[in-house]
Amino acid sequence: RIDQVLAWMHRHLHTELALEDAARRAHVSPAAFSRFFRRETGRTWTDAVQAMRCSEAARRLRRDTRPVAEIAADCGWRTQCHFNLVLSARFGLTPRQYRRAAAAGG
């Protein structure tokens, strides 16, 4: 079941990923899903969504020359400011710094 939910998350990364929607997909209540998800992944729903979005954004920043704002939107971030804060907290670099470091081979 967790693999199906993770695949769904990845396919819908650009949309609002609500715990309630994931619970419906797993055919359980939101509370039961939250416990199940944390037990299976070791992460809360919110942390997993952010980690997946950061990972995809980082991949795109390394390979794509489109503007950072477009990449952020494609990965489901509602505002570039929030994207910058979360990416900086995870990687210690702003998106532009991350892109420059990746281009330089760092």
C-alpha positions as CSV (number, residue, x, y, z in Angstrom):
1,R,0.0,0.0,0.0
2,I,2.8,2.5,0.8
3,D,4.3,2.0,-2.6
4,Q,1.0,3.0,-4.2
5,V,0.8,6.1,-2.1
6,L,4.4,7.1,-2.8
7,A,3.8,6.7,-6.5
8,W,0.6,8.8,-6.3
9,M,2.5,11.5,-4.4
10,H,5.2,11.6,-7.1
11,R,2.7,11.8,-9.9
12,H,0.8,14.6,-8.2
13,L,3.8,16.5,-6.8
14,H,2.7,19.7,-8.6
15,T,-0.7,19.7,-6.8
16,E,-1.8,20.2,-3.2
17,L,-1.0,16.8,-1.5
18,A,-3.5,16.5,1.3
19,L,-3.2,13.8,4.0
20,E,-6.9,13.3,3.7
21,D,-6.6,12.5,-0.1
22,A,-3.8,10.0,0.6
23,A,-5.9,8.4,3.3
24,R,-8.8,7.9,0.9
25,R,-6.4,6.3,-1.6
26,A,-5.3,3.9,1.2
27,H,-8.9,3.3,2.3
28,V,-8.3,4.3,5.9
29,S,-9.1,7.3,8.1
30,P,-6.7,10.2,8.1
31,A,-5.6,9.4,11.7
32,A,-4.9,5.7,10.8
33,F,-3.1,6.8,7.6
34,S,-0.9,9.2,9.5
35,R,0.2,6.5,11.9
36,F,0.6,4.0,9.1
37,F,2.6,6.4,7.0
38,R,5.0,7.4,9.8
39,R,5.5,3.7,10.7
40,E,6.3,2.7,7.1
41,T,8.4,5.7,6.1
42,G,9.8,7.1,9.4
43,R,8.5,10.5,8.4
44,T,5.5,12.6,9.0
45,W,3.3,13.3,6.0
46,T,4.4,16.9,5.8
47,D,8.1,16.1,6.0
48,A,7.8,13.4,3.3
49,V,6.0,15.8,1.0
50,Q,8.6,18.5,1.5
51,A,11.4,16.0,1.1
52,M,10.0,14.6,-2.1
53,R,9.4,18.2,-3.5
54,C,13.0,19.2,-2.5
55,S,14.5,16.1,-4.1
56,E,12.6,16.7,-7.4
57,A,13.4,20.4,-7.3
58,A,17.1,19.7,-6.7
59,R,17.1,17.2,-9.6
60,R,15.5,19.8,-11.9
61,L,17.8,22.6,-10.7
62,R,20.8,20.4,-11.7
63,R,19.5,19.5,-15.1
64,D,17.1,22.3,-16.2
65,T,17.9,25.9,-17.2
66,R,14.3,27.1,-16.6
67,P,13.8,29.9,-14.1
68,V,13.8,28.8,-10.4
69,A,10.2,30.1,-10.0
70,E,9.0,27.8,-12.7
71,I,10.8,24.8,-11.2
72,A,9.4,25.6,-7.8
73,A,5.8,25.8,-9.2
74,D,6.3,22.6,-11.1
75,C,7.3,20.8,-7.9
76,G,4.2,22.1,-6.0
77,W,5.5,25.0,-4.1
78,R,2.9,27.7,-3.8
79,T,5.4,30.5,-3.3
80,Q,9.0,30.9,-4.3
81,C,9.7,32.4,-0.9
82,H,8.6,29.2,0.9
83,F,10.5,27.1,-1.6
84,N,13.6,29.1,-0.9
85,L,13.2,28.7,2.8
86,V,12.7,25.0,2.7
87,L,15.4,24.3,0.2
88,S,17.9,26.4,2.1
89,A,17.0,24.6,5.4
90,R,17.5,21.2,3.7
91,F,20.6,21.8,1.6
92,G,22.1,24.9,3.2
93,L,22.0,26.8,-0.1
94,T,19.4,28.9,-1.8
95,P,18.0,27.4,-5.1
96,R,20.3,29.7,-7.2
97,Q,23.3,28.8,-5.0
98,Y,22.4,25.1,-5.3
99,R,22.2,25.4,-9.1
100,R,25.6,27.2,-9.3
101,A,27.2,24.7,-7.1
102,A,25.8,21.8,-9.2
103,A,27.0,23.5,-12.4
104,A,30.5,23.9,-10.9
105,G,30.6,20.2,-10.0
106,G,30.0,20.7,-6.2
